[in-house]
Amino acid sequence: MSIYKHRYRAYTGRVTPYWERILVLARYGLAEAWSTKITTVLFVICLLPPAGSLFTIYLANNPAARLLMGNAGSRLLTIDGSFFRNVLTVQSWLAVALASWIAPRLITLDLVDNALPILLSHPISRFGYVMGKYVALFATLSAVTWVPCLLLFAYHGYASPVPWAAGNLRIGAGLLAGGLIWIAFLSLLGLALSSWVKWRVIATGILFAAILVPAGVGAIVTKVLHTKWGLLLNVPIMMSFLWDSLLGIQSHLNEEMHLPTGAIVAMLALGCGLSIVMLHRRIRAREVVRG
């Protein structure tokens, strides 16, 4: 068909900054993640332990409650680094359940429906696509990990009859750093595993398998070879040692099996690196069909 009139003009308006395009993907990712009632139920369950911890802190700073409970109750109501370590541990493992449900919804559907070439045909790169999904998952997990932990820390500092927060800033910094490190690792791992599994049901459970199966292998290596280095495959043990170190408290685990902080950070960095490689190989704007 011949064209006789050339009236089109190049667009000269404002170009959306690159970071705003990433936030658009993050916004739609959050909408997709929260489009099901199961996400809401899981989120509420994740907030139940902080609610119980908040009540415990209230009782610990209530003279009448401590008097009624006596000496035994006073020992149970001790609010220190170990208390906040337990809160962070519980919230971090609840975050695994939340991530195992949300991560497949963010990325698996795009791959199953072959929507990735269409998405990447827009002015967004593969890095921007992954970062948008990552921000959505990271923000959701933040709401159930370090955010409630810091709110509990702030409330105890406010409710304590003696100056407490200023002398325990390391606990607050440890809660923030420990929570951020964990959800940064968990978000990358969840997206990477979900990108390689097309069945959402399997993708939901594979995150637990990726954490628990190496932990079992590490326990076998430690037992058979009588070495502590097998624990570097045990993510729960590694994170327990790391959280204790960040909070500045004595480890509740066997000191003979204590792992150096540098080795733990190196293993977490290795896990993040492998996750990035998996995403790089999987997130592509084409689908190869062999027949």
N, C-alpha and C positions, 0 to 999 in steps of 0.2 A: 504494500500500500504506500503510495507516494505521500509525502508530507510537504506541504507548500508553505505552511506558516511555522516559523521557529520563534515562538514567543516564550519559551521556557527560559528561566534565568537560574543561575546557581544560587543556592541558599546563602544568604549573607547575615543571618541572625545570630543570636548567641548560641554557642556550642556548649553542650552540657559538659562540665568538667568530668574527668575520668573517674574520680572518687565518688561523684554523685551517681554515676552509672552502677558502680559497685553497690551503693546503698539501695538502689532500686531493686537489684537482685536480692539483696538481703531482706528488703521489705516484703517482697513476694515470697521469699523463702519462709519468713516468719508466718505469713498468712497461710501458707500451705501446711506448715508444721502445726499450727493451732486450729486448723480447720476440722479437727476430729476431737470428740469428747474424751478419747483415751488420753490425749496429751494433757487435757485439763485435769483429769483424774490423777495421772502420774505426778503432775506438778503439785497438786494439793497434798498428795502423799509425801512428796519430798519436803514439804514445809511443816509437816507434823512434828518431826524431831526438833527443829528450832523452836517451835511453840512450846514443847515440853522443856527445852533448855531455858527458855525465857522465864517460865514459871519457876524453875529451879533457882535461877539467879534472883528472882523476886523473893523467894523464901530465904535464900542465903543472906539477903540484906534486910530481912525483916526480923527485928529483935524478938518480937512475940513468937514468931514461928520457930526460931532457934531455941527459945526457952522451952517451948512445948515439946520439941523433939529431943532435947537433952544432948548429952555428949555424943552419943552415937549418931544422932541426926546432924550434929555440927560437923562431924567428920564426913558424912555423906554430902553435905552442902558446901564443901570446900571448892571454891572457884579459883583455879590456877591454870597453869599451862597444860597440865594433863587433861583438865576438863575441856578446854578448847581444842586440844588435839583430838579428843574423842568426837567432839561435834564435827570437826573438819573431816574426820575419817568417815563418819556415817554419811555426811552430805556428799562426799566425793563418790562413794559407792552407789548411792542413790542416783547420782548424776550418770553413772554408767547405764542404769536402766532407762533413764530418760533419753540419753544419747542413742541407745540401741533402737529406740522407737522413732526418734526424729530424723536421724541421719539418713536412713533409707528413703524417707519421704522427701528429703531435699534433693536427692541426686539420682536415685534408682529409677524413678518414674520418667525422668528426662531421657535416660538411656534406653529404657524398655520401649518407649514410644518413638524412639529415633528423633526426639525433638532437639537434640544437641546441635546438629548442623544449622537448624533454623535460628536457634539462640545465638550461636557464634557468627551468624551472618550479619548480626547487628554490630554496631561499633563497640564491641566488648571482646577482650581477648580471653584466652583460656585461663590465664592468671586471674583476670577480673571475675570470670564466672566462678572459679573455685573460691576466690576470696569472698564473694557475695554470699555463697552458701556457708562458708566458714564463719563469717560474721554473724549470720543468723543462728547457727548452732552455738557459737561461743557466747553470744548474748543470753540465750536461753539457759545454758548451763551456769553462767555467772549468777543468775537469779536464784540458784539453789545451792551454790557453793560458798564462794568468798563473800558475797553480799550479805546473806543472813549471818555469817560468822562475824563479820565486822560490825553489824548492827548489834549483835549480842555483846561484843566487846565494848562498844560504845555505851550500851545500856548499863553494863556492870560498872563501867567507869563513872557513870552518872549516879547510879543508885548506891554505890559503895559509900559508907559513912566516913571512910578515910581516903586520902588521895591514893588512887590505885593506878589509873591509866598512865600517868606520866612515868611511873616506875616500871611499867610493863609494856612499853611501846614495842619491844621486840616481839611480843606475842601477837600484837596487831599486825606488824610488818610480816611476821611469819605466816599468819593466816592469809594475808593478801598474796604473798609470793607463792605459798604452797597451793592455794586454790587456782591461781593463774597458770602455774606450771602444769597442774594436773589437767585442767580443761583445755589448755592449748594442745597437749599431747592427745587427749581423748578426742577432741574435735577432728584433728588431722587423721587419727586412726579410724574413726567412725566413717568419715567421708571416703577414705581410701578403700576400706573394705566394702562399703556399700557400692562403690563404683564398679567393682568387679563381680558383684552378685546381682543377677537380674531378678531373682525371686525375692520379693520383699520379706516374706516370712523367714526365709533363710538368712537374709541380711540382718534381720532383727536379732537373731541369736548368734551370729558369727562374731560380734564384738565381745560377747562373754567368752566364747571359745578362744578368741585371740589372746585374751588375758589369762584365762584359767589353765588352758592346755600347756603353754610354756611354763606356768608356775608349777604344774605337776612334774614336767620334765626337769625343771631346775631342782625340785625337791629330791628327785631320784639321783641326779648327778651329785648333789651335796651329800646324800646318804652313802652312796656307793664309793665315791672317790674321797670322802672325808675332807671336803674343801668347802669354804664358804662362797667361792666364786660362782657356784651353780645358782646362788640366790639372785644373780644378776638377770636371770630369766624369770624371776618371780616378781612381777610388778607390784602386788600388794605388799610384799616384804620391803622392796626397794622404796616405795612411797612412804611406808611407815618410818623407815630410817631417815628419809629426807625430811619429812614433816617434823620429826623429833629434833633434827638438827636446826631447822629453820626457827622453831619455837624456842629453842634453847633449853630443852628439858631432857632428863635422862630417859634413855630408851627403855621401853617395857619389854623389849625382846632380848634374846641372849646376846650379851656383849661380845662373846667370843665370835659370833657370826656377824659382827658389825661390818657394814660395807662402807668404804670411803665415799664421801659425798661426790668427789670428782668422777668416780667410776659410775655412780648412779646417774649423774647428769649426762655422762657420755653415752650410756645406754639409752636414756630417754631421747637424746639428740639423734642417735642412730635409728631409733624407732620412728622419729619424725622424718628423718631423711628417707627411709624406706617408704613411708607413706606418701611423701612428695613424689618419689619416683613412680609409685603405683598410679597416682593421679595424673602425672605427666604422660604416662603411656596409655592411659584409658580415656582421658578427656580429650577427644579429637573431633574435628568437624566433619568426619567422614565415617562411614560404616562399611567395612570390608565384608562382602558376602561371598562365600565359597560354595560352589554348587557343581 
